[in-house]
């Protein structure tokens, strides 16, 4: 028997990693009766751990940071929390990752290795030096992998990267982490086969209880049985473990030195390549995008073949792809743009690139080599769409070739350096059924909205930033009959409609002389002369609100738009403000009459605390009584609590109020039903 350290990280679900780590520790302790400890080195889970362990005083190891390699067992014992289950726990302070040196982490793990037969490390998957230093101190790393396409690719990249840090592939095994609602079960089999040599087990976290040690409280559940099976494998088979720990100093030092050398080589190669391309720029003028890519790739390969760089085939391939991306693409964010699981990319200066995936924000390992490289990418974006950005005009909205929306802000407005925010859109057009599949609405809600669109009701979709307004607008517009002429008006074109008779109008900013601006309001006025059946405004945020209301009141029913507001009642207040921005001096009562007469329905969407987006309310604008616009709440989402995997649990429910226009719709649409409005 020799003491073992096991690290655990999750590609996607840190909450699942906590549950699996704690329960695996408990299962090992139950089966062996040996000393077992859990070290939280995730730098994220401090408060969640304390809550799960039912303690308000979870020890924080940060007071020992100054000791470095002088850390010892006697000092550590005073910082341990002994849980009634028999597991000892120590945690890292939240958001203090940078304070933990590789020296301290190595010393901390070394002391635990001497104190405990089994030590489990809860880590955060990040693929940076600190992460590899942590797993380099362990005898086994367990990677929790969700059953999703992007995760498979990420895991493949992870196993390739182990060699760069001089870590044996045998050090790491995969545990597939799935849910009961998993739709594509063939993908589970595909991933299992892809990592056959690395496959350890699989765990379904869907039924995890609120208490942290479900293996003790509910041993009959499938989750408990799966965890116990993993524990049994690890206890009975030492071949899962690497006995000789990789010294982190060697990992960090050799990698750091190697990386610096390769960075210098890459910069020199890039400079040489750029010079060569500038000298031969005329050759590329007539090339299309694919031909330019092949031409640049051939140049890189030619120069590489002339140099004696010590690169593996994998490193050579990575270097070529990086250089092609930097010269023809958008540098380090090019790879993120190709990742279909990412919905938002946020560049905060040259050193920080964040992404949004599944409604949550993560810091990536990518960064720009220098600020000038970031400015080069910005120039590529703005020049491709005929925009400009400089000190006198330091912000711009644009779009990429794939339709992604881009906002760029540079100094002196931005104090963080150049900032790029890219809102990506799914390649596949989402359908109404997707709203049901993602639990953003139920079938009755979708049915009701479909009737309203068929019945040419004027609808406003409202919500906060990133709540899914434009996505919902795209989906709902698919209900518009194919034989109608649709005109869309946007500040930056984002809508993708499946209709053939679709006219797209896009606003234009002023040129460098401050001339040539075309506003949304001008486009809306012009659209009224284009014989539209439907007018869709991507976002209403200015004086065009008055023209929109007048159009809705004068024969252009069935119009759709989005608006920033936190509730249906706020929509009415914001519309009043936007109408006043038109410059027309109208009394408030006249504005409210216009709003009450024009708007039929307000659909409220929200991004909830767990990252999910839902339709949370639907209100009918009933009319005007005195000086007040009356509304009736037709539908609402009722928040009932949280699931064990930290997802919001709730119910989509009609209130029992029948909209006043339903009799009218019944005449137009024979499929209309009244039973969906019954309150349960």
N, C-alpha and C positions, 0 to 999 in steps of 0.2 A: 504493500500500500504506500503510495506517495501522494503528497498533497497536490491538488489540482486547482487551477484558476480557469473559469469559463466566462467569456464575455458574450453578451447578447445585444444585438442591435436590430432595429426594424427599418426597412426601406421606406415604409409609409406610416405605420400606426404606432406611435410612441406609447399610447395608452395600452395597447395590446402587449407591447414589450414589457411594461411594468407588471401586468398580470401574469404573464408567462414566466418572468424572472422570479417573482415572489413564490409562485406556486411550484415551480421547478425546485427552488431552494427547499421549500417545505417537504416536497416529495422525496428528495434526496435525504433530508434529515430523518424523515419518518422511516425510510428503508434501511439506513445505515446506522442511525443513532450517533453519527459523527457530528463534530462541530461544523456548522455551515454559516457563512456570512454573505450579506449582499452589500456591495458598494455601489452607490449611485454616482456614476461618472457621466451621466447624460447632460448635466448642467441645466436641465429643464424640468425635472420631475419632482423637485423638492416638496412643493405643496401637495401634489397629488399623492405622493408617497405617505406624507404625514396623515392625510385624510384616510387613505386605505388602511394604514396601520392603527388608525383611531388614537393618534397621539397629537398633542399640540406642541410637544417639545421633541422634535426630531433633531439629533445632533448634527451640527454643521462643522465640517472638517477644515474650513478656511482659516481658523486661528492657528493651525499648524503649518500653513503655507511657507512661512519664513524659515522653517527648519530645513527644507530641501532634503538632502541625503541624510541629514542627522536625525530624521524621524525614527522613533523606536516604538517597540511593542507596549512598553509601560505607559507612554503618553497616549497611544491609541486607545487603550482600554477605557480611558476616561471619556472618550467621545463615542462610545458604542451604545446603541439602543437595543436592549434585549426584549424582543417580542414574546408574548406568552407561548407562541408556537415553538419557541426554542431557537429562532433565527436571530442573529445579530445583524443590525443595519447601521450603516453610516452614509451620510449624504453629502453631495456637493452643493454649494450655494447656487441659487438660480442666477443665470446670466453672468457668471464670473469665470467663464471658460478660459479666457485669455490669461488669468492669473495663475492657472495651474501649469507649471513648467513640466517638461518631459522628465526632468530629474525628480521632481516631487512625485509625479504619478508613478514612476518606476519604483521609487522608494516605498510609496504607500502600498502598492501591490505586493512588493517583496515581503513587507512586514506581515501582511495578511496571509501570504502563502505559508509563513512559518506558524502562524497562530491557528489556522483553520484547515481542516482536511479538504473542504470544498469552499471556494470563494467564487461567487457569481458577480460579474460586473455588468451593470446596466449602462449601456453606452448609446451615443447618438450616431447614426450612420451619416458620415459626411465625406469620406474619401479624401481627407486631408492628412497632413503629417501627424497631427495629434491623435487622430483616430487610429492610424496605423501603428503609432507608438503604443497605444493602449493594447491593441490586439497582439502586438509583438511581444508583450509581457505575459501572454496567456498560454495555456496548453490547448485551448479549443475556442474557436469563435463560432457562435450560432447566428446565422443571418436569417431573420424573419422576412419572408418574401411573400407579398400579396399576389394573388392569382390574377395578374394583369399583364398585358403585353409589354408596357414600358418597363415593368419591374424585371422581366426576363432579360431584356437588353441591358439594364443597369447591373444585374447580377453578373452577366457575362463580362462586362467592362470591369467589374470589381475583381473577379478572379484573375483577369489578365494583369491588373494593376498590382497584385500581390508580389509578382516577380520583381517589379521595379523597386519595391521596398525590401527585397531579399527575404520575403516571408514565404514559407512553403505552402503550396496549394492545399496540402493535407491538413493545415491548421483550421480550415473553415468548412462548415457544413451548413446546409440549407434546411430550414423548417418552413414548409408552406403554410401560410396563414390566410385562411379564407373565412367567409361568412355563410350562413345558412341560405342567404338569398342569392348566392352566386349563380349567375345565369349561364355562363359559358363553361360547362363542366368539361368540355373537350380540352379547354385551355389548361385545366388542372393536370390532365394526363400528359399534355404536351410539355409543360414545364417540368413535371416529374421525370419524364424521359430525357429531357435536355440536360438535366443535372443528375443523371442516374448515379454517377460516382460520388456526387456531393450530397445526395439526398439523405437526410437523417429521419425525418418524420413529417407529419402535418398536424395542424391544430386549428380547430374551429372555435373562435372566441365569441360566437354569437350568444352563448348562454351563460357567460360569466356573471356571477352574482356580485352584489355590491361589496360583500366582504372580500378581503384580499386573498385568503387562503381557502379557496373553494375545494381544493383537494382534501382538506380536513372536514369541511362542513357539509359538502355534497359529493362524496366519493363516487356516487352512482352516475353522475352526469358524464356525458361523452368527453367534455373538456378535461375533467379530472382523470378519466381513463387514458386520454391521449398524453397528458403530462406525466402520469405515472409510467406509461410505456417508455417515454423518452428517458426518464430517470433510471429505469431498469436497464436500458441500453447502455447508458453512460457508466453506471455502477459496475455492470458485469463485463464490459468490453473496453479494456485499456487502449485498444488500437484506434479509438476515436481521438486520442490525445497525442499531442506532440510533447515528448517528455522533456527535451532540452529547450528551454525558453530562449527565444531570440533576444539578444541584448538590445534594448531600445536605443542606447547610445550609438551602437553600430548602425542600427537602422536609420536613425535620424542623421548621423554624421555623413555616412556614405551617400545617402539619398540627397541630402542637402548639397553636398559637393558635386555629385553627379548632375543634379538638377541645374545648379548654377552654370556648370560647364555647357550643358545642353542648351540652356537659355542663351548663353553668349553665342554658341554656334548658330542657334536659330535666328537671332537678331542679325548676325553677320550674313547668313544666307538670305534672309528677307531683304536686307539692304542691297545685296548683290542682285537679287532677283528683280526688285523694283527698278533698279538702274537699267537692267537688261530690257525690261518691258518698256520703259520710257524711250529707250533707244530704238525699239522696234514697234512703237505704238501704231504706226501706219498699217502694219500687218494685221492688226486686230480690229481696225475700224469697221471692216465689212463683215466681221464674224457675228453670228448670233450667240446667245448666252452659252449654249452647249459647246459651240466651237471655241469660244474664249476659254471655257473651263478646261477643255482638252489641251488647248495650246499652252496655257499656263502650267498645267500638270506636266506636260512633256518637258517644259523648260526646267521645272524643279527637278524632275527625275534625271535630266541630263547633267545639271550642276551637281546633284548628289553623287552621280556615278563618277564624276571627276574628282570628288573629295574622298578622303579616307576617314569618314566619320564612323565611329563605333556605334552603329545603330542596329538593333534587331529589326526583323521584318515588320513587327508590330509597331515599333517606335518610328520606323521610316514611314509607314502608312499614316500614322497619327500626325507626324510632322507635315507630310504633304497635304493632308486634309486641312490642318490648321492654317497653313500658308495660303492655300486656295481660298479658304474662308476669309482670311484677312485681306487678301488682295482683290478678290472679286465679290466676296460676300460681306457680312457684317461682323467679322472677327469672332470673338468668343461667344457672342449671342447667336451666331448662325446655327449651332448645334441645338440650342434651346428652342429656336424657331421651328426646327424639324420635329421636336418632341410633341406629339399630339396630345399628351396628357397634361401639358402645361397650358394654362389659360391666360397668364399675365407674366410679363418679364419687366422687372424694375431695376434699372441701372442707376445706382447712387454714387456717381463719381467713378473713377477708374478701378477702385479696389473692391467694390461691393456690387454683386449682381444677385438679386432676389428673384424668386419665381413664386407663382401661385399655382398650386395643384390641389384639386378637390376642395377648394375654398380655403385652404390654409397656405400661409406664406413661409417659405424656407430660404435660407441663405445658401447659395451654391458655392462650389469651389472655383468657379470661373472668375477671371478678372482681366483687365487690359494691362498690357506691359507698361504703357505710358499714357499720359493724358492726351498727347497728340494723336495716339491711335484711336482714342475715343472720339476726338473731334473729326478724325478721318471718316469714321462710321457715320457720324452725324451729317457730315457733308454729303456722303453718298445717299443718305435717306432724303434730305431736303432737295438736293439737286435733281433727283429722279422724279420728283413731283412738281418741279418748277417753283419751289418755295425758297425762301432765304432765311438765314438766322445769323445774327451778329450782335454786337454790343448795343446797337440802336434798335434792334428788333430781336430781343433775346428769348422769344418763345414761339413755338410753331406747332400746329396740328397737321398731320399728314397721314398717309397710309402706305403700306408696303404692297408689293406686287400680289401677294397672296390675300390682300384685303384687310390685313391686320391694321388696327388703328394705332398711330404713334403720336405721343406728345413729347416734346423736347423743350427743356428749359436750361439755359446756360447762364453763367455769371454775366452781369452783376446781380441778376435777380436771384439765382440759386447760390447759396453760400456753401453748398456741398460739392461744388464743381458741376460739370455737365450732368444732367439727369434725363434719362430716357425712360418712358413708360410705354410699353407695347401691350395692347389688348388684342389677344389672338382670338380667332374665330374658328370653330370646328369646320374641317373640310366637308364633312357630311352635313347636309341640311337636316336640322332636327325636325322631327314631326311631332304632332300633338301627342302621340303615344309615348314619346320620350319623356314628356312632362309627368306622365303617370308612372313610367318605369323608374324615374329619378325621385319619385315621391314628392314632386313639386306641386301636384294637384291630383284630384281624383277624376274619374271618368264623368261624373255628373257635372262637375265644374266646367270641364272642357266642352261637354255637350251644351250647357247653357250659353257659354261664350260663343260657340259656333252658331247657335240660333241668333244671337244678337248681331253677329257680323253678317249672316245671311239676311237678317231683317234690316240691315243698313243703319244700325245704331252707332252714334258717335262715341268713341271710346278713348279714354286717356289711361295709359299705363304709367303708374307713378312708383317711385322707390328711391332709395339712396344710391350712392355710387357703388358700382359693382354688384347690384342686386339682381341683375339679369333682365333689365327692361328691354334692351335691344333684342336680346335672344328671344324673349317672349313675343315681342312685336313681329319678329321674323316668322315665328311659328303660327301666330294667330292670323297673319296675313295670308297664310296658305288656305284659309277657309274662304277667301274671296273667290267668287265664281270665275272660271277660266275666260269667259267671254267679256269680261269687263276691262276697261282701259284704266291702268293704275299709273299714277305719277307719284314718285317718291322724291322728297326734298330733304337733303342732308347737308350738314356742315362738313362732315368727312364721311364719304360713302362707306356704309357698313352693311346695309340691308342686302339680303340675297333671297329674292323671291323666285318661286318656281314658275311664274307666269310668263307667257310669251309676249303679251301686249303690256309691256312694262317700260315706262319712260323714267330714266334716272337723271335727276338734276342735283348738282353739287355746288355749294357756295364757293366763292373764290376770294382770297385775301387781297389786299392792295399790293401792287408791285413796289419796286424799290423807290419809285418816285411818289408813292402814296396814292397811286391812281389805279383804276381798273377793278375796284372791289365790287363783288356781286354778293349781296346779302341774302339770307334765307327769306327775308320779307319780300325782297324784289322777286325772288324765284316763285314764291307763293302767289303773288299778284299775277305774275306771268302764267303760272300753271292754270289759273282760272280761265285763261283764254285758249287753253289747249284741249278743251272738251274732255275733261277727266270724268270717269265714273267714280273713282276713289282718289282721294289725296291722302298720302301718308307723309307726315313730317317726322324725321328721325328723332329730333328732340326740339321741343318748344322752349326757348329760353330768352326771348326778347320781345320786341314790339310786334313781331309777327303773330303773337297771340291774338291781337285784335282782329287781324285779317282772317285768321283761322276761324275764330268764332263767327265772324260775319259770313264766311263761306259756308260753314255748317248750318247757318240760319237761312241761307238763300239757295237751297237746292242741292248742296253737295253733302248729302247724308252719307253715313258709312265711313267717315274719315277716322283715321287713327293717328295717335302721336304719343310720345313719352314726355315725362316731366319729372324733374327732381323734387320730391316731397316725401315727408316721413309718414304721412297719413292722408286718407281721403279728404279730411277737413282742411289739411294744410294745402292740398291741391287748389282748393277754391281761393284761399288767401294768396297763394303764389300767382294764380291766374290774374287776380286783380292787380297785383304789382306789375306783372308783365304787360298788361294792357296799358297801364299808366306810363310804361316805358315807351309806348308808341308815339308819344308826343301829343296825342289827342286829349284835350281837356274835357273828359267825360265825368259826370258825377258818379259816385260809387253805386248809387241805386241803378243807374243805367248799365253799368258794367255787370252788376249782379243779374240784371234781367237778361243780358246777353248770355252769360254763363249758364243760367238756369234753363234757358231756352235751347241752347246749343248742345250741351253735354248730356248724354244719356247715362253713361256708366263710367265709373272709376275703378280700375283694377289695381290693387296695391300689392307690390311684390317686395320681398325683403331677403337679405342674406342673414341667416340666423347665426347664433354664436358657434354652432358646430360646423359652419362653413357651407351648409346647404342653403339652396335658394328655393323659396316657396311663394305661391300666391297666398297671401295671408288675409286678404279682405276683398270683397266686391261690394260697392255701394252704388245705388241708383240715385241720380240727381232728380228729385221729385218735382221741384218747382220753387217758386218764391212766395214767401208769406211775410208780408210787411217788408222788413229790411233784411230778412234772413233767408238764405238758400237752404231748403230742406233736403235732407238725404235720408235714405233708408238702407240699412245694412242687410244685404241679401245673403251674404256668405261670409264666413270667417274661419280662420285656422285657430284651433284651441290648443294651446301648449299645455301638455299634461305632465311633463317631467323629462327625465333623462334615462336613456338605456345604459346598460352596463358598459357598452363600448363608446360612451360619451357622445351619443347622438340624441338629438331632440326627438321626443316621442309626443305625438299630438294627433288631432282628429280634424279632418276637413268637414265642416258642418254648415248646412243651410240653416238660416235663422227661423224659417217659417213664414217670412214675409214674401209675398208674390209681387214681382215688379209690376208697375202700373201699365207697362206696354205689352204684357204677355197676351192679352186678348187680341191686340193688333197683330202680334207675331203669329198667333194661332190661325188667323185668317190667311196670312201669307204663306205659312209653312205648316203643312198638315202633320209633320212629324213631331211638332212641339208637344211636350207633356208638362203637366202641372204637379205630378206626384213627387218630383225631385225636391220641391220646396218644403216638403213636410219636415218639420223639425223633429229629430229623434229624441 
